[in-house]
Amino acid sequence: MKYFIKTYGCQMNKSDSEKIAGAFKVKGYTKAKSLNEANVVVI
């Protein structure tokens, strides 16, 4: 499975996105290069 995260806003949002990405990686997900190839999208 692949995930894609799009972050808007302040530094706290970026930090939250990094935490979410870490959780996906622990579960074995890989980062998608684009929205279109992702199975899961977080905005």
GUMAR-615236 format. One record per residue (C-alpha): residue number from 0; residue in one letter; y, x, z. Coordinates in nm, 4 decimals, padded with zeros to 6 digits. Layout:
<sites>
{NUM; a; {Y; X; Z}},
...
</sites>
This chain:
<sites>
{0; m; {00.0000; 00.0000; 00.0000}},
{1; k; {00.3547; 00.1129; -00.0699}},
{2; y; {00.6775; 00.0272; 00.1115}},
{3; f; {01.0422; 00.0356; 00.0090}},
{4; i; {01.3336; 00.0283; 00.2546}},
{5; k; {01.6949; -00.0358; 00.1524}},
{6; t; {01.9440; 00.0399; 00.4286}},
{7; y; {02.2976; -00.0954; 00.4473}},
{8; g; {02.5621; -00.0392; 00.7119}},
{9; c; {02.6059; 00.1988; 01.0000}},
{10; q; {02.4122; 00.4962; 01.1366}},
{11; m; {02.2182; 00.2708; 01.3730}},
{12; n; {02.0781; 00.0837; 01.0735}},
{13; k; {01.9697; 00.4164; 00.9224}},
{14; s; {01.7990; 00.5095; 01.2473}},
{15; d; {01.6180; 00.1753; 01.2561}},
{16; s; {01.5048; 00.2227; 00.8964}},
{17; e; {01.3642; 00.5659; 00.9819}},
{18; k; {01.1695; 00.4162; 01.2730}},
{19; i; {01.0287; 00.1438; 01.0477}},
{20; a; {00.9322; 00.4043; 00.7860}},
{21; g; {00.7517; 00.6026; 01.0549}},
{22; a; {00.5550; 00.2948; 01.1577}},
{23; f; {00.4507; 00.2347; 00.7965}},
{24; k; {00.3393; 00.5977; 00.7599}},
{25; v; {00.1266; 00.5752; 01.0753}},
{26; k; {-00.0496; 00.2745; 00.9217}},
{27; g; {-00.1227; 00.4717; 00.6048}},
{28; y; {00.1468; 00.3292; 00.3778}},
{29; t; {00.3238; 00.5519; 00.1278}},
{30; k; {00.6887; 00.5343; 00.0283}},
{31; a; {00.7571; 00.3667; -00.3058}},
{32; k; {01.0055; 00.5339; -00.5383}},
{33; s; {01.1459; 00.1985; -00.6464}},
{34; l; {01.1626; -00.1615; -00.5371}},
{35; n; {00.9397; -00.2669; -00.8272}},
{36; e; {00.6415; -00.0550; -00.7239}},
{37; a; {00.6498; -00.1601; -00.3562}},
{38; n; {00.4061; -00.3992; -00.1926}},
{39; v; {00.6373; -00.4406; 00.1078}},
{40; v; {01.0187; -00.4470; 00.0964}},
{41; v; {01.2511; -00.4182; 00.3981}},
{42; i; {01.6242; -00.4816; 00.3553}},
</sites>
